[in-house]
Amino acid sequence: MKISTVKRCAAVVIVGLLSALPTGTLQTSDVGLKLIMDYEGCQLNTYQCSANVWTNGYGHTVGVTPNSEVTHQDVVENLVSDVQSAEAVVDKLVTVTLEQYQFDAFVSFVFNVGAGNFKQSTLLKKLNTQDYTGACNELTRWVYADGKRLNGLVRRRNAEKEACLNVH
């Protein structure tokens, strides 16, 4: 697909629609949402992500087919639903208390790698034994898609690690 034919999301429209959400819709902070949105990027057209999964919006994959197109409203609804799903996974599997910045980092991580990968990870094992630093450091191991080290994942995991360790 030529880059000129890709329909990108208008960030100002997305932010406006997100700001209209009822209070308490998401537990993820604005910082966490920005982390997800910045690293997922957004396209209204369907594309195959680095793991060869049909995707649109901000990394949305559920029910996406090669010819799917979405509106800005669809993108916001899917983003909220996908973030809420990632939050539910973190809430269910993490048995220790998290600070907001840690919660944001782990929600971003789960949003990207999925519940199954998180559930089986050394990261989660370390986290649930209160090895917070060890768990945060595990994030940077998750930089491969289809066996290839991806610079975009390296940048994302470093950002998640910084958020997780509350490094500014």
C-alpha positions in Angstrom: 0.0 0.0 0.0 1.4 3.4 -0.9 1.8 5.7 2.0 -0.2 8.4 0.2 -3.2 6.2 0.1 -3.2 5.4 3.8 -6.0 7.2 5.7 -4.5 8.4 9.0 -6.5 9.3 12.0 -6.9 13.0 12.8 -5.4 13.2 16.3 -7.4 16.3 17.2 -10.6 14.5 16.4 -9.6 11.4 18.5 -8.5 13.5 21.5 -11.7 15.5 21.3 -13.8 12.3 21.2 -11.8 10.7 24.1 -12.2 13.8 26.2 -16.0 13.5 25.9 -15.9 10.0 27.7 -17.6 9.8 31.0 -15.3 10.1 34.0 -14.2 6.7 35.2 -14.5 5.0 31.9 -10.8 4.1 31.9 -8.4 3.5 34.8 -5.5 4.2 32.5 -4.2 7.7 32.9 -3.8 10.3 30.1 -0.1 9.4 30.2 -0.8 5.7 29.7 -3.2 6.5 26.9 -0.6 8.7 25.2 1.9 5.9 25.5 -0.4 3.4 23.8 -1.6 5.9 21.1 1.9 7.1 20.3 3.4 3.7 19.8 0.4 2.0 18.1 -0.1 4.8 15.6 -3.5 5.1 14.0 -4.9 4.2 10.5 -8.4 4.2 9.3 -7.5 1.7 6.6 -6.8 -1.9 7.4 -3.2 -3.0 7.4 -1.1 -6.0 8.5 0.9 -5.3 11.6 4.4 -6.7 12.2 2.9 -9.9 13.4 0.9 -10.2 10.1 -2.5 -9.6 11.9 -5.1 -7.5 10.2 -5.4 -4.2 12.1 -6.9 -0.8 12.0 -7.3 2.2 14.3 -4.9 2.1 17.3 -3.8 -1.5 17.0 -7.4 -2.9 16.9 -7.6 -6.5 15.7 -10.9 -7.9 16.8 -13.1 -8.6 13.8 -10.8 -6.8 11.4 -10.8 -8.1 7.8 -8.6 -7.0 4.8 -11.3 -4.6 3.6 -12.4 -3.1 6.9 -12.6 0.7 7.2 -13.4 2.6 10.3 -14.5 6.1 11.2 -12.9 8.3 13.9 -15.8 7.4 16.2 -15.2 3.6 15.6 -11.5 4.2 16.4 -12.3 5.8 19.7 -14.9 3.1 20.6 -12.4 0.3 19.7 -9.6 2.0 21.6 -11.7 2.4 24.8 -12.8 -1.3 24.5 -9.3 -2.5 23.8 -7.8 -0.5 26.7 -10.6 -1.7 29.0 -9.8 -5.3 28.0 -6.1 -4.8 28.8 -7.0 -3.2 32.1 -9.1 -6.2 33.0 -6.2 -8.5 32.3 -3.9 -6.5 34.5 -6.5 -6.3 37.2 -7.2 -10.1 37.1 -3.6 -11.4 36.8 -1.6 -8.9 39.0 -1.9 -9.8 42.7 0.1 -7.0 44.1 -0.6 -3.3 44.4 0.5 -1.1 41.5 1.2 2.6 41.4 -0.6 4.4 38.5 2.6 4.7 36.4 3.2 0.9 36.8 -0.4 0.2 35.9 -0.2 2.4 32.8 3.0 0.6 31.6 1.6 -2.8 32.1 -1.7 -1.9 30.4 0.3 -0.6 27.4 2.3 -3.8 27.4 -0.8 -6.1 27.5 -2.5 -4.0 24.9 0.4 -4.8 22.6 1.3 -8.4 23.4 -2.0 -9.8 24.5 -3.3 -11.5 27.6 -1.8 -15.0 26.9 1.7 -13.7 26.5 1.4 -11.6 29.7 -0.1 -14.5 31.7 2.8 -16.8 30.9 5.5 -14.2 31.2 8.4 -14.1 33.6 7.5 -10.4 33.9 4.2 -11.3 35.6 5.9 -13.9 37.9 8.4 -11.3 39.1 5.7 -8.7 39.5 3.5 -10.9 41.6 6.5 -11.6 43.9 6.8 -7.8 44.4 10.0 -7.7 42.3 8.8 -4.4 40.7 12.1 -3.4 39.3 12.7 -6.9 37.9 9.3 -6.9 36.3 9.9 -3.4 34.7 13.2 -4.6 33.4 11.6 -7.6 31.8 9.7 -5.3 29.4 12.7 -4.7 27.3 13.0 -8.4 26.4 9.7 -8.2 24.4 11.1 -6.6 21.2 10.6 -9.3 18.7 7.8 -9.9 16.2 7.9 -13.0 14.0 11.4 -13.7 15.2 12.8 -10.3 14.2 14.0 -7.5 16.5 12.0 -4.4 15.7 13.2 -0.9 16.4 9.7 0.3 17.0 9.2 -2.3 19.8 12.6 -1.5 21.2 11.5 2.2 21.5 8.1 1.2 22.9 9.5 -1.2 25.5 12.1 1.4 26.6 9.3 4.0 27.0 7.2 1.4 29.0 10.1 0.6 31.2 10.7 4.3 31.9 7.1 4.7 32.8 7.1 1.6 34.9 10.2 2.8 36.9 8.7 6.3 37.0 11.8 7.7 35.2 11.1 11.1 33.6 
